[in-house]
Amino acid sequence: MPSYELALMLRAMPKPELKTTLKRISEAIFDRGGIIRNIDNLGFREIPYKTSAHGLVHRQANYFVFKIDTATKTVADLKEEYSRDVDIIRQRVFKASSDCEHNCTLEKELLPPAYRDEVQKMIEIGKTQVNKFTYKFKYNSGLDYYPFQK
């Protein structure tokens, strides 16, 4: 299953209502066979510009980011369900970037750049390539004189 980030703006409400809304959101993910990896609470703050949703104008919101793993087909179902929820002002789903693992040690990191393996490889590649930007004057160009000589 691919990983997604679900960014939510929830309307201003007391903590008990917020708790039930988050449960409802997470149960919708679980009902469709998804897994929640992490929930980040970004806090309660002002919205950059006033937003209207479900017939109300909102100026403040609770921000949450869910990191979920779910099937690709269920993302559209989640978007559709969350668009009908009156507690959710705005929702966005982003495909999470895959984290590539780098194997590095402290000894390799403490080496000066000229002694690192990656830099050595780049130097070797640079030596094999011809520099196309340096122009050398050809004396056999058909001119009777060298134009830059005094």
C-alpha positions as CSV (number, residue, x, y, z in Angstrom):
1,M,0.0,0.0,0.0
2,P,1.3,3.4,-0.9
3,S,1.9,6.1,1.8
4,Y,-0.1,9.3,1.9
5,E,-0.3,12.5,4.0
6,L,-3.8,13.7,4.8
7,A,-3.7,17.4,5.8
8,L,-6.9,18.5,7.6
9,M,-8.2,21.8,8.8
10,L,-10.9,21.3,11.5
11,R,-13.3,23.9,12.7
12,A,-12.8,25.6,16.0
13,M,-14.4,23.4,18.7
14,P,-13.8,22.3,22.3
15,K,-11.4,19.4,23.0
16,P,-14.1,16.7,23.6
17,E,-15.7,17.4,20.3
18,L,-12.3,17.5,18.6
19,K,-11.5,14.1,20.1
20,T,-14.7,12.6,18.7
21,T,-14.0,14.2,15.3
22,L,-10.5,12.7,15.2
23,K,-12.0,9.3,16.1
24,R,-14.5,9.5,13.3
25,I,-11.8,10.5,10.8
26,S,-9.5,7.6,11.9
27,E,-12.4,5.1,11.9
28,A,-13.1,6.0,8.3
29,I,-9.5,5.1,7.4
30,F,-9.6,1.9,9.4
31,D,-12.9,0.8,7.8
32,R,-11.4,1.0,4.4
33,G,-8.4,-1.1,5.4
34,G,-5.9,1.7,5.9
35,I,-3.2,2.1,8.5
36,I,-2.4,5.3,10.4
37,R,1.3,5.7,10.9
38,N,1.4,9.0,12.6
39,I,-0.8,11.9,13.6
40,D,0.7,15.4,13.9
41,N,-1.1,18.1,15.7
42,L,0.0,21.4,14.2
43,G,-2.1,23.4,16.6
44,F,-5.0,25.9,16.7
45,R,-4.3,29.1,14.7
46,E,-5.6,31.7,12.5
47,I,-6.4,30.8,8.9
48,P,-4.4,33.0,6.4
49,Y,-7.7,34.2,4.9
50,K,-11.3,33.6,5.8
51,T,-12.7,30.4,4.4
52,S,-16.4,29.4,4.0
53,A,-17.3,25.7,4.4
54,H,-20.8,24.1,4.9
55,G,-22.5,27.5,5.0
56,L,-20.2,29.0,7.8
57,V,-17.3,31.4,7.6
58,H,-14.1,30.2,9.4
59,R,-11.2,32.4,10.5
60,Q,-9.5,29.9,12.9
61,A,-8.9,26.2,12.5
62,N,-7.2,23.2,14.1
63,Y,-4.5,21.8,11.8
64,F,-3.7,18.0,11.7
65,V,-1.6,15.9,9.4
66,F,-2.3,12.1,9.2
67,K,0.4,9.9,7.7
68,I,-1.5,6.9,6.4
69,D,-1.0,3.8,4.3
70,T,-4.0,2.8,2.2
71,A,-5.0,1.5,-1.2
72,T,-5.1,4.0,-4.0
73,K,-8.8,3.4,-4.8
74,T,-9.8,4.3,-1.2
75,V,-8.3,7.8,-1.4
76,A,-11.2,9.0,-3.5
77,D,-13.7,7.5,-1.0
78,L,-12.0,9.2,1.9
79,K,-12.0,12.6,0.1
80,E,-15.7,12.2,-0.7
81,E,-16.6,11.3,2.8
82,Y,-14.5,14.1,4.4
83,S,-16.0,16.7,2.0
84,R,-19.4,15.9,3.5
85,D,-18.2,16.1,7.1
86,V,-19.3,19.4,8.7
87,D,-16.3,19.5,11.1
88,I,-13.7,19.5,8.4
89,I,-13.1,22.8,6.7
90,R,-10.5,21.6,4.2
91,Q,-8.7,18.4,3.4
92,R,-5.9,17.6,1.1
93,V,-4.2,14.2,0.3
94,F,-0.6,14.1,-0.8
95,K,1.4,11.1,-1.9
96,A,4.2,10.8,0.6
97,S,7.7,10.7,-0.8
98,S,9.6,7.5,-0.2
99,D,12.5,7.9,2.2
100,C,15.7,6.5,0.7
101,E,18.2,5.1,3.2
102,H,21.8,6.3,3.2
103,N,24.4,4.2,4.8
104,C,27.1,6.5,6.1
105,T,29.4,6.4,9.0
106,L,31.0,9.1,11.1
107,E,34.4,8.3,9.8
108,K,33.3,8.9,6.2
109,E,31.6,12.2,7.1
110,L,34.6,13.5,8.9
111,L,36.9,13.0,5.9
112,P,37.8,16.1,3.9
113,P,35.7,16.3,0.7
114,A,38.7,15.5,-1.5
115,Y,39.1,12.1,0.1
116,R,35.4,11.0,0.0
117,D,34.5,8.2,-2.5
118,E,31.7,10.2,-4.1
119,V,34.0,13.2,-4.8
120,Q,36.7,10.9,-6.2
121,K,34.2,9.5,-8.6
122,M,33.1,13.0,-9.7
123,I,36.8,14.0,-10.3
124,E,37.4,10.9,-12.4
125,I,34.3,11.7,-14.5
126,G,35.4,15.3,-14.9
127,K,38.9,14.3,-16.1
128,T,37.3,12.2,-18.9
129,Q,35.0,14.9,-20.2
130,V,36.2,17.5,-22.6
131,N,35.5,21.1,-21.6
132,K,33.5,22.7,-24.4
133,F,33.6,26.2,-23.0
134,T,37.3,27.0,-23.4
135,Y,38.1,28.3,-26.9
136,K,41.6,28.2,-28.2
137,F,42.7,30.3,-31.1
138,K,43.7,28.3,-34.1
139,Y,46.7,29.8,-35.9
140,N,45.8,28.1,-39.2
141,S,42.5,29.9,-39.4
142,G,43.1,31.5,-42.8
143,L,44.0,34.9,-41.3
144,D,47.3,36.4,-42.3
145,Y,47.9,37.9,-38.9
146,Y,47.1,37.3,-35.2
147,P,44.4,39.8,-34.4
148,F,45.2,40.1,-30.6
149,Q,48.9,40.9,-31.0
150,K,50.2,44.5,-30.6
